[in-house]
Amino acid sequence: MKKQYSYLKDSSFLKLVDRMRVKEQYIKITVLDFQENPIEEIQGRVTGGSLNLDGNSSIRRTCNLSMVTDNYSNDLASVNSLLSINKKIILETGFLNTTDFYKDYDIIWFPLGVYVIINPSISHSENGINISLQLKDKMCLLNGECGGVLPSSVTFNEYETINENGEYVISYPTIFQIIQELVNHFGGEQLGKIIISDLDTRIKKVMKWTGSSPLFIIKKIQNGVVQYIPTTNEATAAQEGNYTMYEYGSDIGYIYTDFIYPGELIGDAGNSVCDILDKIKETLGNYEYFYDLDGNFVFQEIKNYLNTSQSTVELDKMTKDDYIIDMSKGKSIYTFEDGFLITSYSNTPQYGMIKNDFIVWGLRENMNGNTIPIRYHLAIDSKPAIGNTYKCFFYEDPDDNLTKAKCPVHYPSKKSFPKTGTVGTFYMADDSGVVYRWDAESKGYVNLTIGLEDITTKDWRTELYLSGVSSEPYGSDSNYYYTELLNEWPKLYDVHKGKFYDEVLKTPSDIDYYLDFIDSTAAVSEFSVSNIGRRTKVLNDDSINCIFEPEIPNLILLNVADPNIAELREECEAQGQDYIQLEESIFDMITGGGNFNSAYNAVRELLYQYTSYNESITLNSIPIYYLEPNTRITVRDNDSGIYGDYMINTISLPLDIGSTMSISCTRALERF
């Protein structure tokens, strides 16, 4: 049962009601049966109580209420019968309408939610019937407190059914179907009151090429229509001209598939509906579930408004703008700006939330199926000046077969060398220009026919690398980043030629390491290492499977031998999706692939989260009954120095007249 009040959409009128200096307050309970059909209304005067709203909990609303009603002629039995264990209620508070607007409403009612009665207490006094209620929103019917307990072990990710041939087969429901069945069957919620959004039943699954020879996708345009033609014949592709080649392990497109739960989803006897919903939420990531103001169960993506779309990554041209996350959320729903409604403010910045050195670790699978650690390092630090020249030579490191730079320790002559050298250190006699290494077996110096080269740095990472190379033999400070650059930078960058290797620029998703700085000219310079010291945040997440997301052709791959090929083409056309039809012999050479969870996106989000003070404020205000958690407000108060937009976390709302509400908020951040 949804209460419809037209004035709830009139922001100017609601502001007028908030500013009313004298208010006559009422409370109304609409009693519902367990199927939520209205039975009767009870109105009265509030003597105490509060409503708490928590945007971080699945139980959004909890309430305790004390009221007096005199419209039952002291008939305790009738009230006891109405407010029993098999009833639910709609709670509303209201004020006498003393304005010149909406005169059809004698009382301006504000809905406060649909509740289950937890603990009632009903008594009689000289003033009328005293009613005290402990209330929780309908989530208590799903979390095991008042219902929603699984009677036995249940498997949700698959079920056994009979096909058209009378054979038993295993079917896999979509996640949408699992949630709907879970809340309806085991939670007892009506299907019409289950709202599942931002959750498709069909999704695009990334596929990769596993053929022994490359796949060529030719793009042809005939009569203004784009066609995609697959072939494994390089000569055919070359003849057409406009083609893309995909080698073994490359992601080549998508297939449409049902969005099913990945893995087992089993509830044990005694688990609750919420236990299973939590598993689904953790698997999906950025989702939440709760009961809304009208008593509808809602499962949806959290509206954090992160712009997580793939950025165009050019390793040799990346700037601080590549890390910007757009947190723009539109206008706030309410503004506190003149101090009229506010009785007090408090402001609590958290310095511990500030970080300036971010390291993300993950695991990447190579073409042989082996897992390799990957690392993304981003720091708010000053980039060193480039253009310095280093005298060094290059050698092949026997430990990893990488060609690395080395700078020798300079001595006037070989006679000046220490009597016992150090393995791994190279020595140069300046009078002859000859480089030597210490040989542990012969316990002597071995002549190396290596000449020194002048390398002038063109990239700031090379500057850090070579400055470390030159400092290392002397045991002096080789800079904070040299240790990681020593083994990783030669894989990415040709120090001789002063450029990234071609294969690195071509497929940045296949690299294992990247270092980048947001230098001191950016807006976050106040948090730079030089200003506040190094504050490191490390994230270890095995689900992170690439440094940068690969560029995947936006094509649906269809098997021409599929008996449902016509329906599959229609599905693509209905979605406005380009597709390519593959012969069965080619289709058999594709399998599930995709590296979507990039360290780059993870470090962007860390940068957003940890370059603000996570500033929290608390407002004490005259009660406003139509604000909700996880919504945005604007606060301007010169005396306290609070100015900006904030997201409401929790609300503690008094139900009696004369008390103030408390709102806790966290600053809503925009771009840095």
C-alpha positions in Angstrom: 0.0 0.0 0.0 1.6 3.2 -1.2 0.6 6.6 0.2 0.4 9.3 -2.5 0.8 12.9 -1.4 1.3 15.4 -4.2 3.1 18.0 -2.0 6.0 15.6 -1.4 7.3 16.6 -4.9 7.0 20.3 -4.2 10.4 21.3 -2.7 9.4 24.9 -2.1 6.3 23.9 -0.2 8.3 21.4 1.9 10.9 24.1 2.7 8.0 26.3 3.8 6.7 23.6 6.2 10.3 23.2 7.6 10.3 26.9 8.4 7.0 26.9 10.3 7.7 28.3 13.8 4.7 26.8 15.4 3.7 23.3 14.6 0.9 21.0 15.8 2.2 17.5 15.4 0.4 14.2 14.9 1.2 10.6 14.4 -0.7 8.0 12.3 -0.4 4.2 12.2 -2.1 2.4 9.3 -2.5 -1.2 10.4 -1.9 -3.8 7.6 -2.5 -7.5 7.5 0.4 -9.7 6.7 -0.4 -9.4 3.0 -0.2 -5.6 3.5 -3.8 -4.9 2.9 -5.0 -1.9 5.0 -7.2 -2.7 8.0 -7.6 0.5 10.1 -5.9 3.7 11.1 -4.8 4.8 14.6 -4.1 8.5 15.1 -2.8 10.2 18.2 -0.2 12.4 19.9 3.5 11.4 20.2 4.9 11.3 23.7 8.3 10.0 22.8 10.4 7.9 20.4 12.8 8.2 17.5 13.4 6.8 14.1 16.9 5.8 13.0 18.0 5.5 9.4 21.3 3.8 8.5 22.4 3.9 4.8 25.2 1.3 5.5 22.8 -1.4 6.8 20.4 -3.7 5.0 17.9 -2.8 7.8 17.5 0.8 6.9 14.9 1.8 9.4 14.5 1.0 13.1 12.0 2.9 15.3 10.7 3.1 18.9 7.5 5.0 19.4 5.3 6.1 22.3 1.9 7.7 21.6 -1.5 8.3 23.1 -4.7 7.8 21.2 -8.2 8.6 22.4 -10.3 7.4 19.5 -10.9 3.9 20.9 -12.9 4.8 24.0 -10.3 3.1 26.2 -11.0 -0.2 24.3 -7.7 -2.0 25.0 -8.9 -5.2 23.5 -9.5 -3.6 20.1 -6.0 -2.0 20.1 -4.4 -5.2 21.2 -6.1 -7.1 18.4 -5.0 -4.5 15.8 -1.4 -4.4 16.9 -0.6 -8.1 17.0 2.1 -10.3 15.7 0.4 -11.0 12.4 0.2 -7.3 11.5 2.5 -4.8 9.8 2.1 -1.0 10.0 2.7 2.1 7.9 4.0 4.9 10.1 3.4 8.6 9.3 4.0 11.8 11.1 2.3 15.1 10.2 1.7 18.7 11.0 -1.5 20.8 11.0 -1.6 22.7 7.6 -1.6 26.3 8.6 -0.3 27.4 5.2 -2.3 28.8 2.2 -1.3 25.9 0.0 -2.6 22.4 -0.5 -5.8 23.2 1.5 -7.2 19.8 0.6 -4.9 18.4 3.2 -5.8 19.4 6.8 -2.7 17.6 7.9 0.6 17.4 6.0 1.6 13.8 6.4 5.1 12.5 5.9 5.5 8.7 5.3 8.1 7.1 7.5 8.1 3.5 6.2 6.6 0.1 6.5 7.4 -1.9 9.6 7.1 -5.2 11.4 6.0 -4.9 15.1 8.8 -6.3 17.3 7.7 -5.5 20.9 4.3 -3.8 21.6 3.2 -2.4 24.9 -0.4 -1.2 25.3 -2.0 0.3 28.4 -4.7 2.6 29.6 -4.4 6.0 31.4 -6.6 8.9 32.1 -5.4 10.5 28.8 -6.4 7.6 26.6 -4.8 4.5 25.3 -1.0 4.5 25.6 0.8 2.6 22.8 4.6 1.8 22.8 6.1 0.0 19.9 9.5 -1.3 18.9 9.6 -1.4 15.1 11.9 -2.6 12.3 11.6 -2.5 8.6 10.7 -5.6 6.7 14.3 -6.8 6.4 13.8 -8.5 9.7 11.6 -11.0 7.8 14.6 -11.9 5.7 17.6 -11.9 8.2 16.4 -14.6 10.5 15.1 -12.4 13.2 11.4 -12.7 12.3 11.6 -15.0 9.3 13.7 -15.9 6.3 15.5 -18.9 7.7 16.4 -21.8 5.4 14.9 -25.1 6.8 17.5 -27.2 5.1 20.5 -27.1 2.8 19.6 -25.4 -0.5 21.6 -25.2 -3.7 20.7 -22.0 -5.6 23.1 -21.9 -8.5 21.7 -24.9 -10.2 18.6 -27.2 -10.2 17.6 -30.5 -11.8 14.8 -30.5 -14.4 13.4 -32.7 -17.2 13.9 -31.7 -20.8 11.6 -32.3 -23.8 13.0 -35.8 -24.2 12.1 -36.8 -20.6 15.8 -36.7 -19.5 17.0 -35.2 -16.3 19.3 -32.2 -17.0 21.0 -29.6 -14.9 19.8 -26.0 -15.4 21.4 -22.8 -14.2 19.1 -19.9 -13.2 20.2 -16.3 -13.7 21.3 -14.3 -10.7 18.1 -12.2 -11.3 16.0 -15.4 -10.9 18.0 -16.5 -7.8 17.3 -13.2 -6.0 13.7 -13.2 -7.0 13.1 -16.8 -5.9 15.1 -16.3 -2.7 13.2 -13.3 -1.5 9.8 -14.6 -2.7 9.9 -18.2 -1.7 12.1 -18.2 1.4 11.4 -14.6 2.5 7.7 -14.6 1.8 7.8 -11.3 -0.1 5.2 -10.6 -2.8 6.6 -10.8 -6.4 5.1 -7.4 -7.1 7.1 -5.8 -4.3 10.5 -7.2 -5.4 12.4 -4.6 -7.4 15.7 -5.8 -9.0 17.5 -3.2 -11.1 20.9 -2.8 -12.8 21.1 -6.6 -13.2 20.8 -7.9 -16.7 19.7 -11.5 -17.3 21.9 -11.7 -20.4 25.5 -10.4 -20.5 28.4 -10.2 -22.8 31.1 -12.7 -22.0 34.6 -12.1 -23.3 36.1 -14.8 -25.6 39.7 -15.4 -26.6 41.3 -17.0 -29.6 43.0 -20.4 -29.0 43.8 -21.4 -32.5 47.4 -22.5 -33.5 47.5 -19.9 -36.3 46.4 -16.3 -36.1 42.8 -15.2 -36.7 42.2 -12.3 -39.1 39.0 -10.3 -38.9 38.3 -8.3 -42.1 36.2 -5.2 -42.0 34.2 -4.5 -45.2 31.7 -1.8 -46.0 29.2 -2.5 -48.7 26.4 -0.1 -49.6 27.0 1.7 -46.3 26.7 -1.6 -44.2 29.6 -2.8 -42.2 30.4 -6.5 -42.4 33.0 -8.5 -40.5 34.6 -11.6 -42.2 36.7 -14.1 -40.3 39.6 -16.0 -41.8 42.7 -17.8 -40.8 44.3 -17.3 -44.2 46.7 -14.4 -44.0 46.8 -14.0 -47.8 43.0 -13.6 -48.0 43.2 -10.9 -45.2 46.1 -9.1 -47.0 44.1 -9.1 -50.2 41.2 -7.3 -48.5 43.5 -4.8 -46.8 41.4 -3.6 -43.9 41.9 -6.3 -41.2 43.0 -6.9 -37.7 45.2 -9.9 -36.7 44.6 -11.8 -33.4 47.2 -14.2 -32.1 46.8 -17.1 -29.6 45.3 -15.8 -26.3 44.0 -12.6 -27.7 40.5 -11.4 -26.7 38.5 -11.2 -30.0 35.0 -10.4 -28.9 32.0 -11.5 -26.9 29.1 -14.0 -26.8 25.7 -13.4 -25.2 25.1 -15.7 -22.3 22.8 -16.0 -19.3 24.1 -14.0 -16.3 24.5 -17.0 -13.9 26.2 -17.2 -10.5 29.9 -18.1 -11.0 30.4 -21.1 -8.9 28.5 -22.8 -6.1 25.9 -20.9 -4.1 24.7 -23.1 -1.3 22.8 -22.2 1.8 23.0 -24.4 4.9 20.2 -25.2 7.2 19.8 -22.2 9.6 21.2 -19.7 7.1 19.0 -16.7 6.4 17.9 -15.1 3.1 20.2 -12.2 3.9 23.2 -14.6 4.3 22.7 -15.7 0.7 22.0 -12.1 -0.5 25.3 -11.1 1.1 27.2 -13.8 -0.9 25.6 -12.5 -4.1 26.4 -8.9 -3.3 30.0 -9.7 -2.5 30.4 -11.6 -5.8 28.8 -8.8 -7.8 30.7 -6.1 -6.0 29.1 -2.6 -6.1 25.6 -3.6 -5.1 23.2 -3.2 -2.2 19.8 -4.4 -1.0 17.2 -2.8 1.4 13.5 -2.1 1.8 12.4 1.3 0.6 10.0 3.8 2.1 7.0 2.0 0.5 8.0 -1.4 1.7 9.5 -2.7 -1.6 12.5 -4.9 -1.5 15.2 -3.3 -3.7 18.4 -4.9 -5.1 20.4 -2.4 -7.1 23.8 -1.2 -8.0 25.1 1.4 -5.5 24.8 4.8 -6.9 28.3 6.0 -6.3 28.5 7.6 -9.7 32.1 6.5 -10.3 33.2 6.9 -13.9 34.8 3.5 -14.4 34.8 3.5 -18.2 38.1 2.5 -19.8 40.4 5.4 -20.4 42.6 5.5 -23.5 46.0 4.5 -22.3 49.1 5.6 -24.1 52.1 4.7 -21.9 54.3 7.3 -23.4 51.7 10.1 -23.1 50.0 9.5 -19.8 49.2 12.6 -17.6 47.6 13.2 -14.3 44.3 13.6 -16.1 44.3 9.9 -16.8 43.7 9.2 -13.1 40.7 11.6 -12.7 37.5 9.9 -11.5 34.4 11.8 -12.2 32.3 11.9 -9.0 29.8 14.4 -10.4 26.4 13.5 -9.0 24.1 16.4 -10.0 22.4 18.9 -7.6 21.9 18.1 -4.0 18.3 17.4 -2.8 18.5 19.8 0.1 20.5 22.9 1.2 21.3 24.0 4.7 22.7 27.5 4.3 21.3 30.2 6.6 21.5 28.6 10.0 17.7 28.9 10.5 17.1 25.1 10.8 20.5 24.1 12.2 21.1 24.2 16.0 24.8 23.0 15.9 27.5 21.7 13.6 30.6 19.6 14.2 33.4 18.9 11.7 35.9 15.9 11.9 38.6 15.7 9.2 40.6 12.4 9.3 44.2 12.9 8.5 44.8 9.2 8.5 42.8 8.9 5.3 45.5 10.8 3.3 47.9 8.6 1.3 50.3 9.6 -1.5 52.0 6.3 -2.4 49.8 3.6 -3.9 50.9 0.1 -4.8 48.4 -2.4 -6.3 49.4 -6.1 -6.6 47.6 -8.7 -8.6 48.1 -11.9 -10.6 48.2 -12.2 -14.4 48.0 -15.5 -16.3 50.4 -15.8 -19.2 49.9 -17.7 -22.5 51.2 -20.9 -20.9 48.7 -20.7 -18.1 51.2 -19.7 -15.4 50.4 -16.9 -13.0 52.7 -14.0 -12.7 52.6 -11.2 -10.0 51.8 -7.8 -11.4 52.3 -4.4 -9.8 51.1 -0.9 -10.4 52.8 1.9 -8.4 51.5 5.4 -8.4 52.9 8.2 -6.3 52.1 11.9 -5.7 55.7 12.9 -6.1 58.0 15.3 -8.1 59.3 13.9 -11.4 63.0 14.3 -11.7 64.4 16.5 -14.4 65.5 14.7 -17.5 68.3 15.4 -19.9 71.2 14.3 -17.6 73.9 12.2 -19.2 75.3 9.0 -17.6 78.4 7.0 -18.6 77.4 3.4 -18.3 77.6 0.0 -20.1 75.1 -2.7 -20.7 75.3 -6.3 -19.8 73.0 -9.4 -19.7 72.0 -10.3 -16.2 72.4 -14.1 -15.8 69.6 -14.3 -13.2 66.8 -13.0 -15.5 68.5 -12.6 -18.9 67.6 -9.0 -19.1 69.9 -6.4 -20.6 70.6 -3.9 -17.8 72.7 -0.8 -17.4 75.7 -0.7 -15.1 77.9 2.1 -13.9 81.4 1.2 -12.7 83.3 2.5 -9.7 86.0 4.8 -10.9 89.6 4.5 -9.7 92.7 6.4 -11.0 94.3 3.2 -12.1 94.0 -0.6 -11.6 96.6 -0.3 -8.9 94.1 1.7 -6.9 91.5 -1.1 -6.9 90.8 -2.7 -3.5 92.8 -5.8 -2.8 89.6 -7.9 -2.7 86.7 -6.8 -4.9 83.0 -7.3 -4.6 81.1 -9.7 -6.8 78.6 -7.7 -8.9 80.5 -4.5 -8.7 82.4 -3.3 -11.7 85.6 -1.3 -11.5 87.1 1.1 -14.0 90.7 2.3 -14.3 90.4 5.9 -15.5 94.0 6.0 -16.9 93.2 3.1 -19.3 89.5 3.3 -19.6 89.3 -0.5 -19.0 86.4 -2.0 -17.0 87.0 -5.0 -14.7 84.9 -7.3 -12.6 86.0 -9.3 -9.5 86.1 -13.0 -10.0 85.5 -14.9 -6.8 87.0 -18.2 -8.0 90.3 -16.8 -9.2 90.2 -14.1 -6.6 91.3 -11.6 -9.1 90.1 -8.9 -11.5 88.9 -10.0 -14.9 89.2 -7.6 -17.9 85.9 -6.9 -19.6 86.0 -5.7 -23.2 83.2 -3.2 -22.5 83.2 0.4 -23.4 81.2 3.1 -21.7 78.3 4.8 -23.5 76.9 8.3 -22.9 73.1 7.9 -22.2 71.1 11.1 -22.0 67.7 10.5 -20.3 64.5 11.2 -22.2 62.1 9.7 -19.7 61.9 10.5 -16.0 61.7 6.8 -15.0 65.0 6.3 -16.9 66.4 9.2 -14.9 65.5 7.4 -11.7 66.8 4.1 -13.0 70.2 5.5 -14.1 70.6 7.7 -11.1 70.2 4.5 -9.0 72.6 2.6 -11.2 75.2 5.2 -10.8 74.7 5.5 -7.0 74.5 1.8 -6.2 78.2 0.9 -6.5 79.1 3.7 -4.0 76.5 2.6 -1.5 74.9 6.0 -1.5 71.1 6.7 -1.7 69.9 5.3 -5.0 66.4 6.8 -4.6 63.2 5.1 -3.3 62.1 3.7 -6.7 65.3 2.2 -8.0 64.9 -1.3 -6.4 61.7 -2.0 -8.4 62.9 -0.2 -11.6 66.1 -2.3 -11.6 64.4 -5.5 -12.6 61.2 -4.1 -14.3 62.1 -1.0 -16.3 64.4 -2.8 -18.8 61.4 -5.0 -19.7 59.4 -2.0 -20.8 61.8 0.6 -22.0 64.8 0.6 -24.4 67.3 2.8 -22.6 69.6 2.8 -25.6 67.0 4.3 -28.0 65.1 6.2 -25.4 61.6 4.8 -26.1 59.2 2.1 -25.0 59.5 -1.2 -26.8 57.0 -1.6 -29.6 55.3 -4.7 -28.1 54.7 -2.8 -24.9 53.0 0.1 -26.7 51.0 -2.3 -28.8 49.7 -4.5 -25.9 50.0 -2.6 -22.6 47.6 -5.1 -21.1 50.3 -7.8 -21.2 52.9 -5.9 -19.1 53.6 -6.9 -15.5 54.6 -3.6 -13.9 54.1 0.2 -14.3 55.3 3.2 -12.3 53.8 6.6 -12.6 53.8 9.9 -10.8 51.3 12.7 -10.3 53.7 15.5 -10.0 53.6 18.6 -7.8 51.8 20.7 -10.4 48.6 18.8 -9.9 45.8 19.9 -7.6 46.7 17.2 -5.0 50.2 18.7 -4.6 49.4 19.5 -1.0 49.6 15.8 -0.3 52.9 15.2 -2.2 55.7 13.1 -0.6 57.9 16.3 -0.3 55.1 18.0 1.7 53.9 15.4 4.1 56.3 12.5 3.8 55.6 9.2 2.3 52.2 7.6 3.2 51.8 4.3 1.5 48.7 2.3 0.7 49.2 -1.2 -0.5 46.4 -3.3 -2.1 46.8 -7.1 -2.6 44.0 -8.5 -4.7 44.4 -11.7 -6.6 41.3 -10.9 -8.7 43.2 -8.0 -10.3 44.4 -9.7 -13.5 46.0 -7.1 -15.7 47.8 -3.7 -15.5 45.7 -2.1 -18.1 42.5 -3.4 -19.6 42.9 -4.8 -23.1 41.0 -3.2 -26.0 38.4 -5.8 -27.0 36.6 -5.7 -30.3 32.9 -4.8 -29.6 31.7 -7.8 -31.7 29.3 -10.6 -30.7 30.7 -14.0 -32.0 28.0 -16.2 -33.5 28.3 -19.9 -34.5 26.6 -20.3 -37.9 26.0 -24.0 -37.0 23.9 -23.1 -34.0 20.3 -24.2 -34.5 19.2 -20.9 -32.9 21.4 -18.7 -35.2 18.4 -16.6 -36.4 17.3 -15.8 -32.9 20.9 -14.9 -31.9 21.2 -12.5 -34.9 17.8 -10.9 -33.9 19.1 -10.5 -30.3 22.2 -8.6 -31.6 20.2 -6.4 -33.9 17.7 -5.6 -31.2 20.6 -4.4 -29.0 22.2 -2.5 -31.9 25.2 -4.7 -31.5 27.6 -5.6 -34.3 28.3 -9.3 -34.8 30.4 -11.6 -36.8 29.4 -15.1 -37.9 32.0 -17.8 -37.5 32.1 -21.3 -39.1 31.9 -24.0 -36.5 35.6 -25.0 -37.1 36.6 -21.4 -36.1 34.0 -21.1 -33.3 35.4 -24.2 -31.7 38.7 -22.4 -31.4 37.4 -19.7 -28.9 37.0 -20.0 -25.2 36.3 -17.8 -22.3 38.8 -15.0 -21.8 39.0 -11.4 -20.7 41.1 -9.4 -18.3 38.8 -6.7 -16.9 39.9 -6.1 -13.4 42.8 -3.8 -14.0 45.4 -2.5 -11.5 45.0 0.9 -13.3 41.4 1.2 -12.4 42.1 0.0 -8.8 44.8 2.6 -8.3 42.5 5.3 -9.7 39.9 4.4 -7.1 42.4 4.3 -4.3 43.6 7.8 -5.4 40.0 9.0 -5.1 39.4 7.4 -1.7 42.7 8.4 -0.1 43.3 12.0 -1.3 40.5 13.4 0.9 40.2 13.8 4.6 37.0 11.7 4.5 35.6 14.8 6.3 32.6 13.9 8.4 30.2 16.4 9.8 27.3 16.1 12.2 24.3 18.4 12.0 21.7 18.9 14.6 18.6 20.4 13.1 14.9 21.0 13.4 13.4 17.6 12.2 13.0 17.2 8.4 11.0 14.1 7.8 11.6 13.5 4.1 15.4 13.2 4.0 16.9 9.7 3.3 20.3 8.2 3.7 22.7 8.0 0.7 21.4 11.2 -0.7 23.2 14.5 -1.2 22.8 17.7 0.7 24.6 21.1 0.5 25.8 22.8 3.7 27.0 26.3 3.9 28.0 27.8 7.3 30.6 30.6 7.6 31.0 30.4 11.4 32.0 26.7 11.4 33.9 26.9 8.0 31.7 24.1 6.5 31.0 24.5 2.9 30.2 21.9 0.2 28.2 18.9 -0.6 27.9 15.9 1.7 26.4 12.4 1.5 24.0 11.5 4.3 25.1 8.3 6.1 22.7 8.1 9.1 19.8 10.1 10.4 18.4 10.0 14.0 15.0 11.5 13.8 12.9 12.4 16.9 9.2 11.7 16.7 8.2 13.9 19.6 7.7 17.6 19.3 10.5 20.0 20.3 13.6 17.7 19.9 16.2 18.0 17.2 17.3 15.5 14.5 21.0 14.5 14.1 22.4 13.9 10.6 25.9 12.4 10.0 27.4 13.0 6.6 30.6 12.5 4.7 31.9 15.0 2.1 30.8 14.2 -1.4 34.0 14.6 -3.5 34.3 15.8 -7.0 37.3 15.7 -9.2 40.6 16.6 -7.7 
